[in-house]
Amino acid sequence: MSTSSGPDRSPRVTARYWIETAHPLEEAAAIMAGEQSTGTFVRVAGETEELRERFGARVESLVETGEAAAPSLPGASAPKSTPGLWRRAEVTLSWPLHNFGPSLPNLLAAIAGNLWELKPFSGMRLLDLSLPPQFLERYRGPQFGIAGTRSLTGVHGRPLIGTIIKPSVGLSPEATAERVADIARAGIDFVKDDELQADGPHCPFEDRLRAVMRVLDEHADRTGKRVMYAVNITGEIDEMLRRHDRVVAERNTCVMVSLNSIGLPALAALRAHGQVAIHGHRNGWGLLGRSPAIGMSFIAWQKLWRLAGIDHVHVNGLGNKFCESDESVLASARECLTPMFAPPQRGCEVMPVFSSGQSALQAPATYRALGSIDLIHACGGGIMGHPGGIAAGVRSLHQAWEAAVRGTPLAEYARTHRELAEALAAFGR
C-alpha cells in the first residue's frame, strides 16, 4: 500500500484497472490519469508543472496482457495509424489523498467516474484499490464483524447456518412470523428478510418486526438461543435510522440493507448511528460485475462497503443459480476475510455470506477452498425443500459441515447421518 510520496509527502490512493484500447498504451494510461485529476483534452491556463506534480494522478505501472479481435464495447475511437488493433493491459494509477480527502463519495468520483465514458477505451474495469489508513479516521468500518456476530448469535466453532424467508413477498406480518417460528424451532442461527420485502403496504415494516420478534423472544425464552434476524430496513436515510431504533427497541441484533440501493453515505450514516450488526445485501451487483469489459470487481467494490460499516456481505455461492463462477465467488469470500490495512490499523474483516442455490452439497468444496468456517451459509430451498422438513434441512447442513471439517466424504458421512443422506438424494447432481 502506498502511504506517502511526492514533494509534499501526501498519502496516495492506488487503483488497478484492466483496459482495452486501440490507442498506444502509454498514451491511453496518460489520458486516464489526466482526465481524473488535473488534465483535460487540451492544456489550459493554470495547469503548471508544479500543479501537475502536486495534484496530478500518476501512472504507477502498465503491463500489456494481450489483444482483442474487436472492441468489447461500442463507441470507442481508433487512431488511423493502428486500425483494427485493440490491445489490452493492466494499468495502476495513484492519486494524492489531498485531491479529495478521506471521502468515499469523492473517492469514487476519482477512481470510477468519467473513466468509463472515455472514447479512447473499448473496455475498462476497476480490479482493485488500496486506501491509506487516513480513511479509518473518518469511517468506522464494521462494528461487529466476525467476532461480534459470533458473540451476538452464540455460535462458535462452525459456520452460521441461515435461511431466507420465502415467499419473498406476499406474506402478511402474521404469516411471516409463523414462518420464522417454524424456522427457529428447526434450529437455525440466522434468518433474513428477502431484499424485495421492506415496508410494503401488505407487510409493513413495524408490524412485521413486532410479529417476528414476538416469536423469536418466545423461542429465546424457551431455549436460550437468540436467532439473529436480519430485518430489511432499506429506505431513505431518516427512515432507516428510525427503523434501526425500532429494531433496537425490540431487542433484535441485526438489520439488512440493499447496498446498491442506499449508497455509501447512507450506509456510513447508519453505521455511525448503529447499535446492531449490519447485513449487507449486494442485489444489483450484476450491473457492475457481470461484464468482463466494464464495471468493477467485487474485490474493489466490497472494500468501500467494509470501510463504510457492513458486518456481513453476500458473495454468492458455489454451484449457484446465477452466472458467477466458483472461482470468482471464492476470491470474493477470501477478500472479505483479508485485512484491508496493515497492523496496527484495524483490518475491517467481515463475514462472507454464501447464498443462492445452496444446500449441504456445497459445504466440503466451500471449506476446502476457503479454509475457514467464518461464514454464513444461507440456504433457502436447501433447508425448506429438504424431504424431511425444515429441521432435517438444518441438521443436514450441520452434518455436512462436520464432514467437511473432518475431511470425510459426504457420501461416507451420510451412511450414519440420515438427514445428510436425504439431502444428497434430494439435491445431488
WOSULCOR-V212573 format. One record per backbone hydrogen bond with DSSP energy under -1.0 kcal/mol. CO is the residue of the C=O (numbers start at 1). NH is the residue of the N-H. Records with the same first field share a line. If there is no record, write none. Layout:
CO = NH ; NH
This chain:
6 = 9
10 = 5
11 = 97
13 = 95
14 = 130
15 = 93
16 = 127 ; 128
17 = 91
18 = 125
19 = 89
20 = 122 ; 123
21 = 87
24 = 28
25 = 29
26 = 30
27 = 31
28 = 32
29 = 33
30 = 34
31 = 35
32 = 36
34 = 37 ; 39
44 = 47
46 = 48
48 = 52
49 = 53
50 = 54
51 = 55
52 = 56
58 = 94
61 = 92
63 = 90
66 = 88
79 = 82
82 = 85
86 = 68
87 = 21
88 = 65 ; 66
89 = 19
90 = 63
91 = 17
92 = 60 ; 61
93 = 15
94 = 58
95 = 13
96 = 99
97 = 100 ; 101
101 = 103
103 = 107
104 = 108
105 = 109
106 = 110
107 = 111
108 = 112
113 = 116
114 = 117
115 = 118
118 = 121
119 = 77
123 = 20
125 = 18
126 = 297
128 = 16
130 = 14
132 = 135
133 = 136
134 = 137
135 = 138 ; 139
144 = 148
145 = 149
146 = 150
147 = 151
148 = 152
149 = 153
150 = 154
160 = 377
161 = 189 ; 190
162 = 379
163 = 192
172 = 176
173 = 177
174 = 178
175 = 179
176 = 180
177 = 181
178 = 182
179 = 183
180 = 184
181 = 185
182 = 186
183 = 188
184 = 187
189 = 228
190 = 163
191 = 230
192 = 165
194 = 197
204 = 208
205 = 209
206 = 210
207 = 211
208 = 212
209 = 213
210 = 214
211 = 215
212 = 216
213 = 217
214 = 218
215 = 219
216 = 220
217 = 221
218 = 222
219 = 223
220 = 224
228 = 191
229 = 231
230 = 193
231 = 256
236 = 240
237 = 241
238 = 242
239 = 243
240 = 244
241 = 245
242 = 246
243 = 247
244 = 248
245 = 249
246 = 250
247 = 252
248 = 251
253 = 277
254 = 231
255 = 279
256 = 233
257 = 281
258 = 262
259 = 263
263 = 267
264 = 268
265 = 269
266 = 270
267 = 271
268 = 272
269 = 273
270 = 274
277 = 255
278 = 311 ; 312
279 = 257
280 = 314
281 = 259
282 = 285
284 = 287
285 = 288 ; 289
286 = 290
288 = 296
293 = 124
295 = 126
297 = 301
298 = 302
301 = 305
302 = 306
303 = 307
304 = 308
305 = 309 ; 310
307 = 141
311 = 351
312 = 280
313 = 353
317 = 320
325 = 329
326 = 330
327 = 331
328 = 332
329 = 333
330 = 334
331 = 335
332 = 336
333 = 337
335 = 338
336 = 350
342 = 345
347 = 340
351 = 313
352 = 376
353 = 315
354 = 378
359 = 362
360 = 363
362 = 366
363 = 367
364 = 368
365 = 369
366 = 370
367 = 371
373 = 375
375 = 160
376 = 354
377 = 162
380 = 383 ; 384
381 = 385
383 = 386
386 = 389
389 = 393
390 = 394
391 = 395
392 = 396
393 = 397
394 = 398
395 = 399
396 = 400
397 = 401
398 = 402
399 = 403
400 = 404
401 = 405
402 = 406
403 = 407 ; 408
409 = 413
410 = 414
413 = 416
417 = 421
418 = 422
419 = 423
420 = 424
421 = 425
422 = 426
423 = 427
424 = 428
